């Protein structure tokens, strides 16, 4: 009885640590869910589409800012935004919160996946924190685009089917329902990619058929049927109403517009997909390499491990044949890759793994320190010495803590520090985001129209509708104009535009023009920025190098 109680206490302690680490990740990423620091060009479709769903009551057909059909992606990302809006209004947090929470769940599932395929508890912590430090994953946790719900569905499926393959007896029926449900969830998030998981699963089960547990054919068939209904209901409903548009938009976006069949080009792209997936794991990969002895990875005798490996290979090769090769495309394979990293870490003796993680911390702990040092220097140049000193002291204390953990910490603590390298480096730059990057166009426009009783129009810039509407909390109140000819000639009206060719037309119609600029991302030398900060001329620097925002008002 005492042994069982001790075992239960250890299990509870492990999960408490796991939850606390995930909570720390959410806290560090929360500023990027509250402010528009990392904006993705596709976010507009889902925030605006969700607002239109709430305004019209039509939650079946996604529509764009001009009321046009948006059938390139299934409805789940729009429902994510609707759920966020319901909790926090049509705000930046409302648009992003479900993605951040989904990222947190994926981290927990990665811990579980690592344990299922055979990793030790320490290895599972390595897996979870390695994913938490993956730059592409981190950025996507606060970008409201379809990738996070897609990864969640795939990771659920991986956990369930790996658990089934590891079972000695007939597995619980719910694993089949949840596993195939995860695939259906992923299909409703982004479409056809999740279907590729099915042949991978079938091939692994055939190769390792002698190691498969006794099946539950009836439950599996029922799970497949239920998942098919869940995955296809929206497509059937849209097909009945808009068959031609569904084919041209959805199939075009998923296949015909992006597919390439050049093997030579694919080999070149394969290098990029491999780099995109594994390079952000370098703090942990380097930890394994920092020594003279390495455990052998072992053969693919475990079907659950084989499923993870095959899935990673398929994702990397599949997207090598895509002409639109965005780095986020590798993310469905990231939890599986992190779990395998955790499994390999489990092959080290605990003392040796602890030592290797500590060595890697001593190498990578300088990265947040360098970023904080740069931020501190820029604040010092800008005559904000108190802020600069505060950043420097905080970074120095964190650096000392990192080295102390590198010497004395447990595996979970060292994994957390090492996995937090990128997240902490970005957090160290937050004061610069507020000082330099803010205000952006959306925030400038929102402040301009605040308190003015007039209809607001945006001229031919969908992203500006999204960014302004999320700050004002009323996306649907902003009207969209396609061309200059659509500009109203009677007031009161506010026009927001970025095309300078509209200025003459607006002036001829009697609009009062105000120009504003955001922070430039290129086209200047670092010395010019430093001079602007030193001379307190940041506004002039924005005007010289930033992109222009036109604010027009007709009384």
C-alpha positions as CSV (number, residue, x, y, z in Angstrom):
1,X,0.0,0.0,0.0
2,X,2.8,2.4,0.9
3,X,4.6,1.7,-2.4
4,X,1.4,2.4,-4.3
5,X,0.9,5.7,-2.5
6,X,4.5,6.7,-3.2
7,X,4.0,5.9,-6.9
8,X,0.8,7.9,-7.0
9,X,2.6,10.9,-5.3
10,X,5.4,10.7,-7.9
11,X,2.9,10.6,-10.7
12,X,1.0,13.6,-9.3
13,X,4.3,15.5,-8.9
14,X,5.3,14.8,-12.5
15,X,2.0,16.1,-13.9
16,X,2.1,19.2,-11.6
17,X,5.6,20.0,-13.0
18,X,4.3,19.4,-16.5
19,X,1.3,21.7,-16.1
20,X,3.5,24.4,-14.5
21,X,5.9,24.3,-17.4
22,X,3.1,24.6,-19.9
23,X,1.6,27.4,-17.9
24,X,4.9,29.2,-18.0
25,X,5.0,28.8,-21.7
26,X,1.5,30.3,-22.0
27,X,2.5,33.3,-19.8
28,X,5.6,34.0,-21.9
29,X,3.6,33.9,-25.1
30,X,0.6,35.8,-23.8
31,X,1.9,39.3,-24.8
32,X,1.9,38.0,-28.4
33,X,-1.8,37.0,-28.0
34,X,-2.6,40.5,-26.6
35,X,-0.8,42.6,-29.1
36,X,-0.2,42.3,-32.8
37,X,3.6,41.8,-32.7
38,X,3.8,38.7,-34.9
39,X,1.3,39.2,-37.7
40,X,0.7,36.6,-40.4
41,X,-0.8,37.6,-43.7
42,X,-3.4,34.9,-43.7
43,X,-4.8,35.8,-40.2
44,X,-7.2,38.3,-41.8
45,X,-9.3,35.5,-43.4
46,X,-10.2,33.8,-40.2
47,X,-10.7,36.8,-37.9
48,X,-12.9,38.6,-40.5
49,X,-14.6,35.4,-41.6
50,X,-15.6,34.6,-38.0
51,X,-16.9,38.1,-37.4
52,X,-19.1,37.8,-40.5
53,X,-20.4,34.5,-39.2
54,X,-21.4,36.1,-36.0
55,X,-23.0,39.1,-37.8
56,X,-25.0,37.0,-40.3
57,X,-25.7,33.9,-38.2
58,X,-24.4,31.7,-41.1
59,X,-21.8,29.5,-39.5
60,X,-21.6,27.1,-42.4
61,X,-20.2,29.3,-45.3
62,X,-17.0,31.2,-44.6
63,X,-16.9,34.6,-46.3
64,X,-14.3,37.2,-46.9
65,X,-14.3,40.9,-46.1
66,X,-16.3,41.8,-49.2
67,X,-18.8,39.0,-48.7
68,X,-17.0,36.7,-51.1
69,X,-16.9,32.9,-50.6
70,X,-13.9,31.6,-48.8
71,X,-13.9,27.8,-49.3
72,X,-10.1,27.2,-49.5
73,X,-10.1,25.9,-46.0
74,X,-12.7,24.0,-43.9
75,X,-14.6,25.8,-41.1
76,X,-12.7,24.8,-37.9
77,X,-10.3,27.8,-37.8
78,X,-13.3,30.1,-38.1
79,X,-15.0,28.3,-35.2
80,X,-11.8,28.8,-33.2
81,X,-12.0,32.5,-33.7
82,X,-15.8,32.5,-33.0
83,X,-15.1,30.8,-29.7
84,X,-12.4,33.3,-28.8
85,X,-14.7,36.2,-29.8
86,X,-17.4,34.8,-27.5
87,X,-15.0,34.8,-24.6
88,X,-13.1,38.1,-25.1
89,X,-14.9,40.0,-27.8
90,X,-13.7,40.8,-31.3
91,X,-10.2,41.7,-30.0
92,X,-6.7,40.6,-30.6
93,X,-6.9,38.2,-27.6
94,X,-10.3,36.9,-28.8
95,X,-8.8,36.1,-32.2
96,X,-5.7,34.4,-30.8
97,X,-6.6,32.8,-27.5
98,X,-7.8,29.4,-28.8
99,X,-4.6,29.0,-30.8
100,X,-2.5,29.6,-27.7
101,X,-4.5,27.2,-25.7
102,X,-4.3,24.6,-28.5
103,X,-0.5,25.0,-28.4
104,X,-0.5,24.3,-24.7
105,X,-2.6,21.1,-25.2
106,X,-0.2,20.0,-27.9
107,X,2.7,20.4,-25.5
108,X,1.0,18.1,-23.0
109,X,0.2,15.6,-25.7
110,X,3.8,15.5,-26.8
111,X,4.8,14.6,-23.3
112,X,2.2,11.8,-23.4
113,X,3.3,10.7,-26.9
114,X,6.9,10.4,-25.7
115,X,5.9,8.3,-22.8
116,X,3.7,6.1,-25.0
117,X,6.5,5.2,-27.4
118,X,8.8,4.3,-24.6
119,X,10.6,7.4,-23.3
120,X,11.4,7.8,-19.6
121,X,9.8,10.7,-17.6
122,X,13.0,12.7,-18.1
123,X,12.9,11.9,-21.8
124,X,9.3,13.0,-22.0
125,X,10.2,16.3,-20.4
126,X,12.9,16.7,-23.0
127,X,10.4,16.0,-25.7
128,X,7.8,18.6,-24.4
129,X,10.3,21.3,-23.8
130,X,12.1,20.7,-27.1
131,X,8.8,21.4,-28.9
132,X,8.1,24.4,-26.7
133,X,11.4,25.8,-27.9
134,X,10.8,25.1,-31.6
135,X,10.8,28.5,-33.2
136,X,8.2,27.8,-35.9
137,X,5.9,26.1,-33.4
138,X,6.2,28.9,-30.9
139,X,5.3,31.6,-33.5
140,X,2.3,29.6,-34.7
141,X,0.8,29.4,-31.2
142,X,-0.2,33.0,-31.5
143,X,-1.1,33.2,-35.2
144,X,-4.7,32.5,-36.0
145,X,-4.2,30.3,-39.0
146,X,-5.2,26.6,-39.5
147,X,-1.9,25.0,-38.4
148,X,-2.5,24.7,-34.7
149,X,-5.8,22.8,-34.9
150,X,-4.3,20.6,-37.6
151,X,-1.4,19.7,-35.4
152,X,-3.7,19.0,-32.5
153,X,-5.8,16.5,-34.5
154,X,-2.7,14.8,-35.9
155,X,-1.1,14.6,-32.4
156,X,-4.2,13.1,-30.9
157,X,-4.2,10.5,-33.6
158,X,-0.5,9.7,-33.0
159,X,-1.0,9.3,-29.3
160,X,-4.0,7.0,-29.7
161,X,-2.6,4.7,-32.4
162,X,0.8,4.5,-30.8
163,X,-1.0,3.5,-27.6
164,X,-3.0,0.9,-29.5
165,X,0.2,-0.5,-31.0
166,X,1.9,-0.7,-27.6
167,X,-1.0,-2.6,-26.0
168,X,-0.5,-6.3,-25.2
169,X,-4.1,-7.0,-24.9
170,X,-7.1,-5.7,-26.8
171,X,-6.9,-1.9,-26.5
172,X,-9.8,0.1,-25.0
173,X,-12.4,1.0,-27.6
174,X,-12.2,4.7,-26.9
175,X,-8.7,4.8,-28.3
176,X,-10.1,4.0,-31.8
177,X,-12.8,6.6,-31.5
178,X,-10.5,9.3,-30.3
179,X,-7.7,8.4,-32.8
180,X,-9.9,8.5,-35.9
181,X,-11.7,11.5,-34.4
182,X,-8.3,13.3,-34.3
183,X,-7.9,12.7,-38.0
184,X,-11.4,14.0,-38.6
185,X,-10.5,17.1,-36.5
186,X,-7.4,17.7,-38.6
187,X,-9.3,17.4,-41.8
188,X,-11.8,20.0,-40.6
189,X,-8.9,22.2,-39.7
190,X,-6.9,22.3,-42.9
191,X,-8.1,19.6,-45.3
192,X,-6.4,16.8,-47.2
193,X,-3.0,16.5,-45.4
194,X,-4.6,14.5,-42.5
195,X,-5.8,11.9,-45.1
196,X,-2.2,11.1,-45.7
197,X,-1.9,9.8,-42.1
198,X,-4.2,6.9,-43.0
199,X,-2.0,5.1,-45.5
200,X,1.0,5.7,-43.2
201,X,-1.0,4.0,-40.4
202,X,-2.0,1.1,-42.6
203,X,1.5,0.5,-43.9
204,X,2.9,0.4,-40.3
205,X,0.2,-2.0,-39.2
206,X,0.9,-4.3,-42.1
207,X,4.7,-4.3,-41.6
208,X,4.3,-5.0,-37.9
209,X,1.2,-7.1,-38.1
210,X,2.6,-9.8,-35.9
211,X,3.2,-7.3,-33.1
212,X,-0.3,-5.8,-33.3
213,X,-2.5,-6.4,-30.3
214,X,-5.9,-8.3,-30.8
215,X,-8.1,-5.9,-32.7
216,X,-11.6,-4.6,-31.9
217,X,-12.9,-4.8,-35.4
218,X,-16.4,-3.7,-34.6
219,X,-15.4,-0.7,-32.6
220,X,-12.8,0.3,-35.2
221,X,-15.3,0.1,-38.0
222,X,-17.7,2.2,-36.0
223,X,-15.0,4.7,-35.2
224,X,-14.1,5.0,-38.9
225,X,-17.7,5.5,-39.8
226,X,-18.2,8.2,-37.2
227,X,-15.0,10.0,-38.1
228,X,-16.0,9.9,-41.8
229,X,-19.3,11.6,-40.9
230,X,-17.5,14.2,-38.8
231,X,-14.8,14.9,-41.4
232,X,-17.2,15.2,-44.4
233,X,-20.4,16.8,-43.2
234,X,-19.2,20.3,-44.1
235,X,-17.9,19.3,-47.5
236,X,-21.2,17.6,-48.3
237,X,-23.2,20.6,-47.2
238,X,-21.0,23.1,-49.2
239,X,-21.1,20.7,-52.2
240,X,-24.9,20.9,-52.3
241,X,-24.8,24.7,-52.3
242,X,-21.6,25.7,-54.1
243,X,-20.2,22.6,-56.0
244,X,-18.2,24.6,-58.6
245,X,-16.7,27.0,-56.1
246,X,-15.8,24.2,-53.7
247,X,-13.9,22.4,-56.4
248,X,-12.1,25.5,-57.8
249,X,-11.2,26.9,-54.4
250,X,-10.6,24.0,-52.1
251,X,-9.1,21.5,-54.5
252,X,-7.1,24.3,-56.2
253,X,-5.7,25.4,-52.9
254,X,-4.9,21.9,-51.6
255,X,-3.5,20.4,-54.8
256,X,-3.5,21.9,-58.2
257,X,-2.1,25.4,-57.4
258,X,0.8,24.1,-55.2
259,X,1.8,20.7,-56.5
260,X,5.2,20.2,-58.3
261,X,6.4,17.0,-59.9
262,X,10.0,17.9,-60.6
263,X,12.2,15.4,-58.7
264,X,15.2,17.7,-58.9
265,X,13.3,20.6,-57.4
266,X,11.9,18.4,-54.8
267,X,15.3,17.3,-53.7
268,X,16.3,20.9,-53.2
269,X,13.1,21.6,-51.2
270,X,13.7,18.5,-49.2
271,X,16.8,20.1,-47.7
272,X,14.6,23.0,-46.6
273,X,11.9,20.9,-45.0
274,X,14.5,18.9,-43.1
275,X,16.2,22.1,-41.9
276,X,12.9,23.7,-41.0
277,X,12.0,20.7,-38.8
278,X,15.2,19.9,-37.1
279,X,17.3,23.1,-36.9
280,X,15.1,24.6,-34.1
281,X,15.8,21.5,-32.0
282,X,19.5,22.3,-32.1
283,X,19.8,23.1,-28.4
284,X,18.9,19.5,-27.6
285,X,20.6,17.9,-30.6
286,X,23.8,19.7,-29.5
287,X,23.3,18.5,-25.9
288,X,23.4,14.9,-27.2
289,X,26.6,15.6,-29.2
290,X,28.5,17.3,-26.5
291,X,30.5,14.3,-25.4
292,X,32.6,11.3,-26.5
293,X,29.9,8.6,-26.1
294,X,26.5,8.4,-27.6
295,X,23.9,5.6,-27.3
296,X,22.9,3.9,-30.5
297,X,19.4,4.9,-31.7
298,X,18.3,1.3,-32.0
299,X,16.3,-0.4,-34.8
300,X,12.7,0.2,-35.7
301,X,11.4,-2.8,-33.8
302,X,8.7,-0.8,-32.1
303,X,5.7,-0.2,-34.3
304,X,4.8,3.0,-32.4
305,X,8.2,4.4,-33.0
306,X,8.0,3.3,-36.6
307,X,4.7,5.2,-37.0
308,X,6.3,8.4,-35.8
309,X,9.3,8.0,-38.0
310,X,7.3,7.1,-41.1
311,X,5.0,10.1,-40.5
312,X,7.9,12.5,-40.2
313,X,9.4,11.2,-43.5
314,X,6.1,11.4,-45.3
315,X,5.5,15.0,-44.2
316,X,9.1,16.1,-45.2
317,X,8.9,14.4,-48.6
318,X,5.3,15.4,-49.4
319,X,5.9,19.1,-48.9
320,X,9.2,18.9,-50.9
321,X,6.8,18.5,-53.9
322,X,5.0,21.8,-53.0
323,X,5.8,25.0,-54.9
324,X,4.5,27.0,-51.9
325,X,7.0,25.9,-49.3
326,X,6.2,27.7,-46.1
327,X,8.2,26.7,-43.1
328,X,5.1,26.0,-41.0
329,X,4.2,23.1,-43.3
330,X,6.5,20.8,-41.4
331,X,4.7,21.4,-38.1
332,X,2.4,18.4,-38.3
333,X,5.6,16.3,-37.9
334,X,7.1,18.4,-35.1
335,X,5.4,16.6,-32.1
336,X,6.5,13.2,-33.4
337,X,10.0,14.5,-34.0
338,X,10.1,15.9,-30.4
339,X,8.8,12.6,-29.0
340,X,11.6,10.8,-30.8
341,X,14.2,13.2,-29.5
342,X,12.8,12.5,-26.0
343,X,13.0,8.7,-26.7
344,X,16.7,9.1,-27.7
345,X,17.4,11.2,-24.6
346,X,16.0,8.3,-22.6
347,X,18.8,6.0,-23.8
348,X,21.3,8.1,-21.9
349,X,22.1,7.3,-18.3
350,X,20.3,10.0,-16.2
351,X,23.6,11.4,-14.9
352,X,25.1,11.6,-18.3
353,X,21.9,13.2,-19.8
354,X,21.9,15.7,-17.0
355,X,25.5,16.6,-17.7
356,X,24.9,17.0,-21.4
357,X,21.9,19.2,-20.9
358,X,23.9,21.4,-18.6
359,X,26.6,21.8,-21.1
360,X,24.2,22.9,-23.8
361,X,22.6,25.4,-21.4
362,X,25.9,27.0,-20.9
363,X,26.2,27.5,-24.7
364,X,22.6,28.7,-25.4
365,X,22.0,30.8,-22.3
366,X,24.0,33.6,-24.0
367,X,21.3,34.0,-26.6
368,X,18.6,35.7,-24.4
369,X,21.5,37.6,-22.7
370,X,22.6,39.0,-26.1
371,X,19.1,40.0,-27.1
372,X,18.6,41.7,-23.7
373,X,21.9,43.4,-24.0
374,X,20.9,44.8,-27.4
375,X,17.6,46.0,-26.0
376,X,19.4,47.6,-23.0
377,X,21.8,49.4,-25.3
378,X,19.1,50.8,-27.5
379,X,17.2,52.1,-24.4
380,X,20.4,53.6,-23.1
381,X,20.9,55.3,-26.4
382,X,17.3,56.6,-26.4
383,X,18.0,58.3,-23.0
384,X,15.8,55.7,-21.1
385,X,18.6,54.5,-18.9
386,X,16.3,53.2,-16.1
387,X,14.6,50.9,-18.5
388,X,17.9,49.8,-20.0
389,X,19.4,49.0,-16.6
390,X,16.3,47.1,-15.6
391,X,16.5,44.9,-18.7
392,X,20.2,44.3,-18.1
393,X,19.8,43.4,-14.5
394,X,16.8,41.0,-15.2
395,X,18.8,39.3,-18.0
396,X,21.8,39.0,-15.8
397,X,19.8,37.3,-13.0
398,X,18.2,35.0,-15.5
399,X,21.6,34.1,-16.9
400,X,22.9,33.3,-13.4
401,X,19.8,31.2,-12.7
402,X,20.4,29.3,-16.0
403,X,24.0,28.5,-15.1
404,X,22.9,27.4,-11.6
405,X,20.3,25.1,-13.0
406,X,22.9,23.9,-15.5
407,X,25.0,22.8,-12.6
408,X,22.5,21.8,-10.0
409,X,19.1,21.4,-11.6
410,X,17.0,18.3,-12.3
411,X,16.4,17.0,-15.8
412,X,13.0,18.7,-16.0
413,X,14.5,22.0,-14.9
414,X,17.4,21.8,-17.4
415,X,15.1,20.8,-20.2
416,X,12.8,23.8,-19.4
417,X,15.7,26.3,-19.5
418,X,17.2,24.8,-22.7
419,X,13.8,24.6,-24.4
420,X,13.0,28.1,-23.3
421,X,16.0,29.6,-25.1
422,X,14.0,31.0,-28.0
423,X,11.0,31.9,-26.0
424,X,13.1,33.8,-23.4
425,X,15.1,35.5,-26.2
426,X,11.9,36.8,-27.8
427,X,10.5,37.8,-24.3
428,X,13.8,39.8,-23.8
429,X,12.9,41.8,-26.9
430,X,9.4,42.7,-25.8
431,X,10.4,46.2,-24.5
432,X,11.7,46.9,-28.0
433,X,8.4,45.8,-29.5
434,X,6.5,48.3,-27.4
435,X,9.1,51.1,-28.0
436,X,9.9,50.6,-31.7
437,X,7.4,48.5,-33.5
438,X,4.3,49.9,-31.8
439,X,2.1,51.6,-32.8
440,X,1.4,49.6,-36.0
441,X,-1.0,50.6,-38.7
442,X,-4.0,48.9,-37.1
443,X,-3.4,50.6,-33.7
444,X,-2.7,54.0,-35.4
445,X,-6.0,53.7,-37.4
446,X,-8.0,52.7,-34.3
447,X,-6.7,55.6,-32.3
448,X,-7.6,57.9,-35.2
449,X,-11.2,56.8,-35.5
450,X,-11.8,56.6,-31.8
451,X,-14.5,59.1,-30.7
452,X,-15.4,60.1,-34.3
453,X,-19.0,59.5,-35.3
454,X,-18.5,58.5,-38.9
455,X,-18.7,55.4,-41.1
456,X,-15.2,53.8,-41.5
457,X,-14.0,52.5,-44.8
458,X,-10.8,50.7,-45.7
459,X,-9.6,51.0,-49.3
460,X,-8.3,47.7,-50.8
461,X,-6.3,46.4,-47.8
462,X,-7.9,43.4,-46.1
463,X,-5.1,43.2,-43.5
464,X,-5.9,46.7,-42.4
465,X,-9.5,45.7,-41.8
466,X,-8.3,42.9,-39.6
467,X,-5.7,44.8,-37.7
468,X,-7.9,47.9,-37.1
469,X,-11.0,45.9,-36.3
470,X,-9.4,43.8,-33.7
471,X,-8.1,46.9,-31.9
472,X,-11.5,48.7,-32.1
473,X,-13.4,45.5,-31.2
474,X,-15.8,45.9,-34.1
475,X,-14.6,44.4,-37.3
476,X,-18.0,44.3,-38.8
477,X,-18.4,48.1,-38.5
478,X,-15.5,48.6,-40.9
479,X,-16.6,48.6,-44.6
480,X,-14.4,47.5,-47.4
481,X,-13.8,49.4,-50.6
482,X,-12.4,47.5,-53.6
483,X,-11.4,50.5,-55.8
484,X,-10.8,54.2,-55.6
485,X,-14.1,54.7,-57.5
486,X,-16.0,53.3,-54.5
487,X,-14.9,56.1,-52.1
488,X,-18.0,57.9,-50.8
489,X,-18.3,61.6,-51.6
490,X,-20.7,62.4,-48.7
491,X,-19.8,62.5,-45.1
492,X,-19.2,62.0,-42.3
493,X,-16.8,59.3,-43.4
494,X,-13.3,58.0,-42.6
495,X,-11.1,56.4,-45.2
496,X,-8.1,54.2,-44.2
497,X,-5.7,53.4,-47.0
498,X,-2.1,52.5,-47.8
499,X,-2.1,53.3,-51.5
500,X,-0.7,56.8,-52.0
501,X,-2.3,57.1,-55.4
502,X,-5.6,57.5,-53.5
503,X,-4.5,60.8,-51.9
504,X,-5.3,63.0,-54.9
505,X,-8.8,61.5,-55.3
506,X,-9.5,61.9,-51.6
507,X,-8.4,65.6,-51.6
508,X,-10.6,66.3,-54.7
509,X,-13.5,64.9,-52.8
510,X,-12.9,67.2,-49.9
511,X,-11.2,64.8,-47.4
512,X,-8.8,66.1,-44.8
513,X,-5.7,64.0,-45.1
514,X,-3.4,62.9,-42.2
515,X,-0.3,60.6,-42.9
516,X,1.2,58.2,-40.4
517,X,4.0,55.6,-40.7
518,X,4.8,52.4,-38.9
519,X,8.2,51.0,-38.0
520,X,10.2,49.9,-41.1
521,X,11.4,46.3,-41.4
522,X,14.1,47.1,-44.0
523,X,15.7,49.8,-46.1
524,X,17.8,51.5,-43.4
525,X,21.1,51.0,-41.7
526,X,21.4,50.2,-38.0
527,X,23.4,53.4,-37.5
528,X,20.4,55.4,-38.8
529,X,18.1,53.9,-36.2
530,X,20.7,54.5,-33.4
531,X,21.0,58.1,-34.4
532,X,17.2,58.5,-34.4
533,X,17.0,57.1,-30.9
534,X,19.9,59.2,-29.7
535,X,18.3,62.4,-31.1
536,X,14.7,61.5,-30.0
537,X,13.7,61.5,-33.7
538,X,12.0,58.1,-33.9
539,X,8.9,59.8,-35.6
540,X,11.1,61.3,-38.3
541,X,12.7,57.9,-38.7
542,X,9.3,56.3,-39.2
543,X,8.3,58.9,-41.8
544,X,11.6,58.4,-43.7
545,X,11.6,54.6,-43.8
546,X,8.2,53.2,-42.6
547,X,5.2,52.2,-44.7
548,X,2.6,54.9,-45.1
549,X,-0.9,54.9,-43.7
550,X,-3.4,57.4,-45.1
551,X,-6.1,58.7,-42.7
552,X,-8.8,60.7,-44.5
553,X,-11.8,62.3,-42.9
554,X,-14.8,63.9,-44.6
555,X,-17.1,65.9,-42.2
